[in-house]
Amino acid sequence: MLNNNNLSNTAATRQASESRIALYCRAARENDHAIKEQKNWLSRFARQAGYKNPMFYIDNGADGQTLDRPAMNALMEEIKSGAVSAVAVISVDRISRSFSTLAEWMRFCESHNVRCIAVESGELN
């Protein structure tokens, strides 16, 4: 859930506006409505947190067991290039429903100094 109290910190907002955030959406089955809801929620979060020009990565109809998905692969390349400093998802199950795959994702982000934010529960690292 968005918590406006956490977003009012001026230093955090200034830092957010200077970094690039990727907004990742995933639906296991083609589901335009679910993707639209995720996009709206994440856009609102990015705007309230002060992030400028968020980038969307969308895997619509992609299984959550592995990270081998078209938009996820593109996102990982952007992270490797240094173009992304934070990634936000609605919930961790949008990254993966597998604990080992989620741990792999967290290690990858940590190794590239990328913040992971699950909007419903807060920062992951």
Secondary structure, DSSP 8 states (H G I E B T S, - for coil): ---GGGG--HHHHHHHHTS-EEEEEEESS--HHHHHHHHHHHHHHHHHHT--S-EEEEEET--SSSS--HHHHHHHHHHHHT--SEEEESSGGGT-SSHHHHHHHHHHHHHTT-EEEETTTEE--
